[in-house]
Amino acid sequence: MTSGAIITVTSEPVTSAPTPPIDPSMRRGISVFMPILNEEKHLEEAVTAILAQRYDGPVEVVLAIGPCTDRTWDVARALAERDERITLVENPTGRTPDGLNAALAATHHDVLVRVDGHGILSPGYFATVERLLRETGAANVGGIMDAEGTTPFEEAVECAMKSKIGVGGVKFKQGGEAGPVESVYLGNFAREWIGKVGMYDPRYTRAQDWELNFRIRKGGGTVWFTPDLRVTYRPRATLKALAKQYFEYGTWRRVVARQHKGSINLRYLAPPVAVAGVVAGSLIGLKWRPALAAPLGYAALVTAGGVRAASGRSPQVIVRMPLVLATMHMAWGTGFITSNVELEPAEPGEAPRA
């Protein structure tokens, strides 16, 4: 492949021929696939961390880039010109699932590593992924989404994402013991499993990773969490961007729940219950004051919980915590309650196989 080349691919199913037993001394090839849209600020940092990995095996990096409104394409072309391991493919729609599938379709190696344009891999990431896939027999392994803010607002989001009051008991955001889980951050896949269950469902604007992991588990595969893997994540920089992110999370998590019965649990119902309680309490409280206990109690909860979650941080971070927590809860819950997305029947050959 010529350095800096841009190729057009179609999202054909990822398949692989049967392979002989792996010699533990041999490293399987790593294919990194990245959906990219408007990542001028973080793309070079993310790709540099990938290329800096020490790994005794072949590595390729495929960037599927959408119609950006910033200088992302310029940054990507400069990176590809400097390193022949980087391939650029176009993602005309700019949608995440289309970018994921376009990048996947251009990969060649047996280990498929997803990285986002604002994620920075920790040292030794590739070697750990390859070893765990081999030792556990898992279809997908993943680790900690290590949020790291650079401004007081981003730091508040970081604290919220790492706290139980912010995201519940999510291992990939808070850590925990290694073992099987429902889903992991990003994902590092054995190619044969993507060939078995199919790629990302292009109908899912969000939650496509959770939906794919559900199909993997339904097909008998294991999704494995380990704290030994860590990806630094850059949180959203503004309240508006954070609200939009969590509203979409809630909207599409409801879609997953409708399509895959039994995929919901009490943790996912907490935000919509909080929204209903705050709204109902506020409205009823206009005529019956005791009902105001619901919104006032919630405000006290996020204030006290926010102060605790941001313990040891600067006052500028602590003072932002209640608003950040409330935004995450209320946006996610509102998205879940108001979700009216109806999936179109998949075209033959388009929808991933269940």
N, C-alpha and C positions, 0 to 999 in steps of 0.2 A: 504494500500500500504506500503510495506516495505521501510524503509528509504533508500534512495540512489539507488532505483531500476531503472533499465533501461528497458523500455518496447518497443515493436514494435507495431506500429499502422498503419492502412491504413486510407487514407484521405476520409472517408465516409462523406456524407453530414451531417452537424450539424443540428439536429432537437430537438424539445422539445414538450412535451405534453402541451395541454392547461392548464393554471394555473388560480386559482381563483383571484379575485381582491386583490391587495397587501395592507396589513395593513401598513400605514405609519410608525408605530412604529417598524415594522419588517424589517430587512436588508436582501436583497437578497444576495446569495452567489456570490463571485467574483472569476472568473477564469482568471489568467494572462497567456497569451501565448506569447512565446518569440522565434524567430528564431535566432540561435546563430552560428557564424562562426568566429574563430580567435578573440575572445574577452577576452583574458587573462588579458589584462590591465584594463578593466573597468567592467567585469562581476560581481565581488564580490560587487563593489560599487552599481551597478544597483540593484542586488538582495537584498542587505541589505536594500536599501531604500524601496523596496516593502514590505519586511517582517516587517519593522518598522512602517508601516501604522497603525494608530489606527482606527479599524473598527469593529463594533458590528455585525459580521456575518462571515460565513465560507469563507476561502480564500485558494486557491490552486495556485501553480505556476508550469507551464509546460515549460520546456526548450527543444526545438528541436535542437539538436546539429549536425552540419555537420562534415565532415572529416577535422579537424583542423590541422594546422601545428605548432601551439604553444601549451601552456599548458592549453588551455581552458577546455578540458575534466577533467583534474586533479582538476582545480578550481571548476568545476560544481559538481563533485563527492563529494568533501569535503563539499560543501554547502548542498548537498542533505543528506549527512550523519548527518549533524547538525540539520536539520529541516525536519520533515516528511511531511510537506506541499509541498515540492519540488519533482517533478517527472521529470525524464530525458527520452527523447525519441530520437531515432536516425533519422537523416535526411541524408541518404546516398549520395544524390546528392549535398548537400551543398547549393542549390539554395534557395533564400529567399521565393518564393511562396510555394515551397514544404515544407520548414520548418514551415511556418505559418499554412499550412493546416494540417501537421502532429501534431503540437502542439494543434491546435483547436480540432482535432479529439479525443484527449485524455482529453479534459476538461469536466466538469460536471455541472457547475453552470450557472445561468441565465444571469449574466452580464459578458461579455467577454472583457478583457482589454489587448490591445496590448502594449508591451514594448519591445524596442530593447536593445541589450547588452551594448550600450553606452548611454543609457538614464536613468536619475535619477528623479524619481517622487517627486513632492513637497508634503509636509505634508498635510493630509486631502484629498488627491487625490481620494481615493476610495469612501469616503462618498459623495464627490461632484459629482462624476460620477453617483453613484446610485440615488442620489436625482434628478439630472438633467434629467436622462433617464425617471424617473417617472413623473416629473413635466412638461416636454416639450413634452413627447410622441415621442421623436426623436428615430430614428433607430441607430444613431451613434452620439456621442458627443466627442468633442476634444477641446484642448486649445492651449497654446503657446509653440512653439518649442524654448526654451530659450537657444540659443547657448552660450556657455561659454568656452573661450579658456584659456589655461594654459601656452602658449608660445606666443611670439610676432606674429608669423605667425598665430597661431590659433586665437589669438585675432583679427587679421586683418580679418580673415574669419568670425569671430563672428560679427564684425562691418558691414561687407558686407551683411551678412544674415539678419541683422536687419534694413537695409536701403532700401529705395525705389529704389535707383539706382542699388542696388545689386539684388533684387528679385522682384521688382515691388510692387504692393499693396497687398501682401499676408498676410492675417490676422494672420494666425497661426505662422508666423515668426516675425510680427511686433506688434501684438495686435490690439485691436479695440473693438467695441461694440458687445455684444452677439447677436446672431441671425443665421438664416439659411445661409449656405455657400455651395460652390461646393464640397469642400473636407477639411479634417482636418488632422493634424499630428497624426500619429499612428492610433488612433481610439479606442473608447470604445462602444461596441455594445450591443444592446438587442439581446439575443440569437435567439428569434423568427424571427428576420430579416435576420440573417445569414441562418436560416432554409428556409426562403422564397426565397431569391435571390441567395443563394449558397455561397460557400467559395471563396477564392482568385483564380483567373484564373491562373493555373500553367504555361501557355504559356508566361506569362509576367515576364521577369527577373527583370525589374524595372517598376515603375508606377502601380503596381498591386493594391495599395491602392486607387489611383485616379480612376482606372477602376472599382473597387468594389463600391466606392461611387457613381459613375455614374449610376451603375445598381440599387443601392438603391434608388436614386432620380427618376430614370425612373420608378421604381416600386411603387412610391408614398410615399416613406419614406423621412424623413427629416434628413439632416446632420447639426448638430448644433455646432457652435463655441461659446466658452465662455472664457474670459480672466481669469476666476477663476481657470482654470486648467493650470498647468505649468509643463513641463518636461525639465529638464536641459539636453542639448545635447552637446556632445564633438565633435567639428569640426575635419575635416581631418587635419592631422599633417604635410603633405608635399604638395608641389605644384603638384607633379605627381598624388598623390592620389586625390586631389581636382579636377584636370582636368579630371581624369577617372570618378569620381563621376558625374560631370556635363555633360560630354559627354554622359554617359549612360542615365541620366535624359532626355536630348534632344532626344536621339534616341528613347526611349520608349514612350515619350510623343507624338511623331509623330505617333507611332503605335496606341495609343489610339485614336488620331484624325482620323486615317483612318478607324478604326473599328467602332467608335461611331460618326457618323456625327453630327455636331452641338456642339461638345465638345471643340472646340478651340475658343480662343478670341484674341484680339489684343495684350494683355500682353505676350502671348506665342510666338507671331510673332516678337517681338522686337529683341531678340537675333539673329535669322537668318537674319533679315534685317540688323543688325549691322555688322554681318560677311560679308554679300554680299557687303555692302558699303565699308568696310575697304579693302577687297580683290580687288574689282573692282577699287577703287580709287588708290590703290598702284600700280596695274598693268598699268592702263591707265596713271597714273602719271609719269611713266618712259618716256613717250613721250609727254605728255601734262601736264605740271606742275600744272595747276589749279585743276586738279583732286585730287591732294594730300591733298586738303582741307578736304576730307572725313576722311582719317586715322588720319591726324593731329588734326582735330576737335574732333574725338573720343578720342584720347590720352589726349587732354585737358579736355574733359568731365570727364573721369574716374579719372584724377588727381585731378581736383577741387572737384568732388563728393567724392572721397576717403578721401581727407583732411577734408571735412565737416563731413563725416560719422564717422571719427575717432577723431573728435574734443575732446580734453581733454585726449587723450591717449598718450602714450609715443612716442617719435620720431621713435623708432624701429617699432612700429605698423604702424604709419602714412606712413613711407617710403615704406612699403609693400603693402599698399592699392591699388595703381593703378594696380599693377601686379595681385593681387588677384581678383579685379573686372574684369579685362580684361580676366583672365583665366576662370572665371565663365561664362561670356557672350559668349566668343568665343568658349569654349568647348560645352556649351549647344546648341548654334546656329549651330555649325558644326555637332553635333550629330543629330540635327533635320533635317538639309539639306541633310546629307548623309545617313540617315536612310533607309535601304533597308530590314528591317526585315519583313518577310512575315509569318504570323501566320498559322500554320498547322490547318486544320479543327479539331475541338475538337472531341475526341473519345466519344461515347455514355456514359454518366454517369461521364465523366471527367470534361468537362467544366461546370462552375457554370451556373445555370439557369439565364437567363436574366429577 
